[in-house]
């Protein structure tokens, strides 16, 4: 029955529902709405605001790493109240005013109170963990049981009142972090990366008319712009990797099951994961260790037993690329952007000079199939999201729509604001889908996707040439934001690791006309330690990062 229903869905909606050719966004992977026939034009971005900072690290607090901030807090040179005040002021100056980044949906009204408490604890000799007193931004699809809202970017969910923090947020708090704010994202009714009804359109801090990419757009843009020390994002297919590449920061897509998704607005349980977005690999390694561990409320994390680490920083080893065998898969993952290819070729030289053996044309055998044969992945995605979103809406406390049908009705009743740019055809497709996770055809589709992406895909490529990891461009330079037509067809590194549920890390690798371009290191399940080692060594050998310029306009690329 489900298969018959799927065959009736037009190809454009199938691709938007799956996310292919759109931006491979996380919760919006299934929520990309068709553009409305009539839509108000996007407003012109404000005049550019130059940062006034030199390239490279060493500027103000906004450029310091989490490790550097920890040292200042520990030495007494900085307090958590001072640091939190700095970020809140910077958000006020850059998020809605100035360049109008729209990376932050709301700030935590209790942030300064929490910061004062952390300072008092430190003075008393109590340090909760490795993030004590560090303000971090959390994506708006992760529950926080505080005075902030948890809405997945939708006004319809302003009444959601989670009974407890998402597990990822709870672990951040336990490590002493301060939830500073909620990050903007791509909502369920959006065809433009980083656009939500509550937060508006997130802007790329390097070029304001360019897309921030992916669903974790707000956390990535905020981290790049120094609105927070670091951020936590989520990924289904590409929603950490894409924004990291387009915003010139580091993003880790952990193995699905390494970090808990409990308390996350669901995307697709077979692919979903929670991971860090940071300015350095060292920061990302630090945050990843805080997030890992078995969580009884997320059964997928049981598989991580014996594989997860509480501390990934020991893998930040100098010379970490010496002797490593790194494969460059060209089929599908290169050739779509001359700019991205040029950055990747330079990255190959860096790898070789750092002592790695680079194996060219280390293609993933099933890459083309994963890009073109969408049926199994589409069935997995739509079945899981239909079931899990309905369950999430029904069980989450608060006064809000309790089903997809009620969510659709709310949007229709408030069409002038909720459907200003995009219709909700894909939400309707999702609501009408008859399939269930108990259906045999769904279970067969899950097995097919795993086989094609894992054993016949990423693992086959690694086995063939005895590789330690794969390296490829994260994506092309960011495209121009278009709230009328939505995102164009986008290619990137995320599809194979996303379907496989495997880890990957995107690292800044170069700039094209001022726009960041990253490269992705990817591997088999639970290979985060060696991917961090490779990425860190690459970052040290090729330190290209520069502060964003907040340029208002850019030439056509």
N, C-alpha and C positions, 0 to 999 in steps of 0.2 A: 504493500500500500504506500509506504513512504517513498519507495523507488519510483512509483508511478507519479506521485506528487512532484518529486524532484524533476522529472523529465518535462513537466509542464512549465517550469520556471524559465523565463527567457534568459539567454546567456548573459546579458548585461547584469541582471540581478544575481545570477549564480556567481559571477566574478565579484560583484560587490559584496555579496553575502560572505564569500570566502575570503575576500580581501585581496586577491591577486589582481595586480595591475592597478592597485589603489594606493597602497602605502604599507600594506601588510600590518595594519594597526591592531592593537591588543583587544580591549573590550569592543572596540569599534570594528574589529575584523568582520563581525557579523552585523554590524549596525550602520553600515554606510548607506545613507539615504540617497535616493535619486534627487538631483537638483529640481527645484520647482520650476514650473513653466515661466513664472514671473517672479523675479527676486530683485530686491533693492541692491544697487551696486555697492561694493565694499568701499568704505571711506578711504581717502588718501592717507598714507602714513604721515605722521608729523615730521617736521624738520629733524634731520639727524642730530644725534647727540654723541660727540666724540668722547671717548673714555679718558683721553689725556694721559694714557699710560704707555710705557714702552713695551715692546714685545718681550716675551719671556716672563718667568716667575719673578717675584720680588717686588710687586707693587703694594697696594694697600691690603687691608684685611680681606677684601673681596677676592684676592688672588691666592691667599694662603691655603695650603692643604690642611686636611683634618689633622694630620700628624703635627704640622707646625702649630696649629691652633691648640692642640692638646699640650704641647710643650709650653706654650705661653700661659695657658691656664694653670698648669702644674707649678710653674715657677712663680706665679702670682703677678706676672706682668700684665695679665688680662683677666677680667672676671667674666663669668657667663652672662651677667646682666649687661656688661658693656658690649659683649659680642652680640647678644640678642638684640639690644637696642640698635646696634649698627645695622644689622640685617633688616630689622623692621623699618628703619629710616630709609634704607636703600630700596626696599620694596615700595615704599610710599613714593619715592622719587622716580623710579624707573618702570614700575608695573603698570600704573594707569596714567601717570603723568609722563613728561619727557618722551622717551621713545614709545611708551605704551606697549610694553611687552606682553601683557595679559598672560603671563606665565603662572601667576598665583591667583587662585580663585578667592581665597580668604586666608587671613592670618589668625593664629591662635590667640584669643583674648586673654588666655592665661599664660602666655609664653614668658613674660617677664616675671610673673610669680614663680613659675617653675625654675627659671634661671636663678632667682634669688635663693630658692630652696637648695639648688645644686651648689651654689656658692657657700651656703651655710654648712652643708654636708662636708664639703671639701675642707673648710676651716676646722671642722670637728674631726677631721681625719677619716671620714667615710667617703670612699670613692666607689661608686656603684659598678663601674666597668670601664671599658676602653673608650666609650663615647661620653663620659661624664661631662655634662655642661655644654655639649656640642649641639647647636640648633640645626635640625635637618628638616627638609621638606618631604611631604608624603603625598603621593598621587591620590586624587580624589576618589578613586575606586577602592581604596583601602579604608576600612572602618576605624574610626577613632571614637572611643567612648568618652567624649569630652564636649566642650561647648562649640567645637567646630562641627560642620555638617559633613555628611558622607553621601554624596549625591550622584557620583559618576557624571558630574557636569550638567545634571538635569534639574530644573526647578521643580519638576514633578516629584522629586525625591527629597525636597527640603524637609519634609516631615519625618524622614528616616532617623531613628534614634537607636543606634546599635547598643546592645546590652553589654558588649565588651569590645576591646580593641581587636583588630585583626592580629593574628599571631605575629606577623612581621613587626607591627607597631609595638606590640607588647614586649617583644625582644629588644627593640630599640630603647624603649623606656627602661627596661631592666639593666641595660648597659649604660644608663645615665643620660641618654640623648633627650633633647627637648623637641617635641613635635612643633615646629615653628609655624607651619602653614600647610595648606592643601594646594597641590599643583593642578593646573588646568590640563585637559586631555581632549581626546576626540570622543564626543558623546555618541550615544546610540543613534541619534538622528543628525548625521553629519557626513558629508563627502569631502571635507577639507581637513587635513591633518591638523590637530591642535585646536579645532573649533568646538566649543560647547555653548549651550544656551546660557549657562550661568557665567562662564568666564570670557566669552567672546573668542576672537581669533588670536591664538598665541603667535607671536612674531619671532622670527629668527634674530638673535641679537647681533649677528654679523652683518646681515642685510635685512632690513625691516620688511621689505616687500617679498621676502623669500619664506618658504615653508619651514617650520621647525621639524617636520617629519614625524610620523608615527603617533600613536596614542599617548605615549609618555612624553609628549611634547613639552608640557609645562615644566615638569621636573628637570628635563634636560636643558631647556632654555634658561631656567632659573639658576641652575648650577653653573652654566657657562657664564652668565651675567653676574655671578657673585651675589645673588639674592639669598643664598643659603650656603652652608658649608659643603653639603652634598645632598643627594635626594634618593628616594626609593621609588622605583618604577615597577611596572609589570609588563610582561610580554606574552602574547600568544604566538604571533608570527611577526617579528620585526619591531615590536614597539619599544624595546630598549635599544637594540642595535641601530635601527634607523635614526632615531633622535640623537643618539650618541655621535654617530658619524656626521650628521648634518649640523650639529651644534658644537663640534670640536672638543668633545669630552670623552671620557672612558665609560663604557657601559658593559656590564656582565649579564649575559643571559645564562643563568644557572641551569644545570640538568633539571628537567621537570621532576619534582619530588625532592630536590635538595633543600628547597625553601618552602615553607607552608603557604598555601593560598587561602587558608581559613580566614574568613572576614573580608575576602576580596569579591567585588562585584564580578560575577563569572564571565569568562570568555569561552574557552573550551578546555575542559579538564585534562584532555589528553595532551595538550600543548602548553597550558598556562604555567607561568613561573613568575617569581618575584625576585628582583635583583637591584643592585646599586648603580647609580649614575653619579660619577665623581670627576674631579679634575685631574686625578692621577691614578695610575694603576695601584699604587700602594694604598691609597684611600679606598679604592674598590675592594681590594683584598681584605682590608680591615673590616669594612662593613659586611662583606659576605660572611665572614666568620661569625658575626653577631646574628645573622639571619638563619643559619643552618640548624638542623636538628630534627629528630623525629617528633611529630605532632599528632597525637591520637585523633584530633579533629580533622586531620587531612590524611586519609589512608595512603595517598601516594608517597608520603614521606617515609613510610615504613621501609621502602626499598633503599633509602639512603643510609640505613644502619650499616656501619662498617665502612662507609664511603665518605661521610661528611667530616669536616674539620672545624674546630672552634676557632682556629687561627690559621689564616692563609698567608700571613706575612713572612713566615720562614721561607716561602717559595720565591721571594723577591731577591733572587741571587744575582750578583754581578756575573757577567759572562754566561748568562742562562741560555743563550742560543748556541753555544759551542757544541758541535756534534749533533745538533737537532736536525731531523729530516722533516722538512716542511714542503708540502705539496701545493702547487698552484693550479686549481681547477679552472680551466678556461671555458669549457662548454657551459653555457648559460650564465656563468658568474663573471665573465668578462665580455667585451664586445658591444655592450649596450651604451657605453659612454667613453669617448676618447679621453676625457678628462680623468675619469676614475681609473682607466687603464694606465695612464701616464703616472699617476700617483702610485699605483700598484707596482709598476716596473721599477720605480725608484725604491719602493719598499723591498723588492727582491734584492737589489744591490746592497741595501742596508743589512738584510739578513745574511747575505753571503759574506760581507765584510765582518760581520759579527761572529762568523764561524759556523753558520748553518749550512746544510746541504739543501738546496732548493731543487725540487723535482718538478719540472715543467709539465704541463698537460696532464696533471694528476686528476683527471676528470672523475666526477661522481657518476657512475654508470646510469643511474636512473634520474639524473637531473632534468632532462628534457621531459620525461614522463611526469615528474612532479609538477612541472610548469604547465603542462597541457592536459593531462588526464586528471580532471578535478573531481570525478564522481565520488570516490571513496572518501577523500578528505572533506568534500562538501557535506556528505552524509554524516560524518563524524562531527563536524563543526555545528551543523544546524540541529542535530539531535541533542547534543550536549548542551548547547546554549538554550534551546527551547526549554528543556527540562530544568536546568539549573537556575535560569533567570526567573522562571515561574516560581520555583521553590524559594529562591532568595526573596522575591517580593512578598510571598505569602508568609514567610516566617520572621522577617525582620521587623522588630518593634517600631511603632510610630504611626503617624497619620499620613499615609501615602498610597498611591495605587498598589493594589495587592496582586495584580496580574498584568500580563502583557496587554490584554484587552482594555483594562482600566488605564494603563499607561498611554495607549493609543488614544483613548477617549479624552484624557487630560490634554494631550498635545493638540487635538482637534479643537477643544474648547478654548485653548489659549494659542491659537494658530499664529496670531500676529507676532508673538515673541518666540514661541517654541518651534514654529515652522517658518520662520522668517526667510531662510535661505534654502532649506532642503525639506522635501516631503519625507514621509515615513513609510514608503512602499516596502522597504525591506523589513521593517518591524511587522508589517501586516503579513508578509511571507512567513516570518518566524512564528507569529501567533497562530497562523493557519496550519503549520506543519503538523502532520498526524503521527510522526514517528516517536518511538520511545527507546530509552537505553536498554530495555529488555528484548528488543526486536532482534532476531537472528541476523538480519541483514546489516544492522548497526554493528553488531559484534564482529561480523565478517569484515566490515569496512575498517574497523579499528585494527584488526590483524593485518589487513592489506597495507594500510598506511605505514604501520610499524615495519613490516617486512621490506617494503619498497624504500623507505627512508633510512632504515637502520642497516640490516644485514646486506641488502642489495644496493644500498646507497652509500652513506658516509663510511660505514665500516668496511665496505668492499673497496672503496678508494684508499683507505688507510692501509688495508691488508696488501693490496696489489703492489704498492711500492714501499712497503715497510715504513710508513710515515708515522711521525709523532703527532702531527697536526696538519690542518689545511690553512692556507692564507688566501684571502681574496678581498677585492674592494668591498667596503661596507655598502656603498651606493654612490650614485652620481651626485654632483653638487646640487644643493637644494633648488627646487623649482619655484616659480613665482606663485604665491598664494592666489587662489581664484575661488571666491565664494559664490560665483555664478555657476561655473561648470564643475567645480570640485577638482580633486587631484588628477593629474594625468596618469598614464601607465607608468609604474615605477618598478625598477628592478633593484635587486640588492642581494646581500649575503644570507638572508634570514630563512629562506624557504626550506632548505634541506634540514638544517639543525632544528628548525621549528617543528616540522613534521616528525622528526626523529625524537624530539624532546631532549636534544643534546646540548652541551654547553658551548658558548662562544663569547668572545670578548672583542669589542671594537675599540681601537686606539687611534688617536689623531695621527695622520700620516702626511698631510699636506694641505695646501690651499689653492683654490682656483679663482682668480679675480676676487680674492678676499673671502671666499666661501670654503668652509672646512670640508675635507674629505678624509674618511677614515679607512683603515683596513681591519678586517676581522680575522682573528685566529679561532679555529673551530676544531673540535675533536669528538671523541666517543664519550659515552656516558661516564660521569664522575671524573672527568679528566681536568677539572678546574685547576688543580695544583700546577700541572705542567703548562696549561694555557696562560696562567698568571705569570709563570716563570718566563715564558717566551715573550708575552706582551710587555712585561716590565723591562726585559733586556732590550726589546725593540725601542721602547720609549726612551731609555737611557742612551741608546746609540743614535736616535733620531729625534731629538727634542724640538719639535716644530711648533708646539703650542704658542698661541699669541692671544692676548685679551681681545674680546669683541669690540668693534668700533661703533656699533649702533648706526650704521650708515643707512640713510633713508631710502636711497634708490640705487639700483645697480644696473649695469649694462646687460643686454640680453645675452644669454649663453646658449 
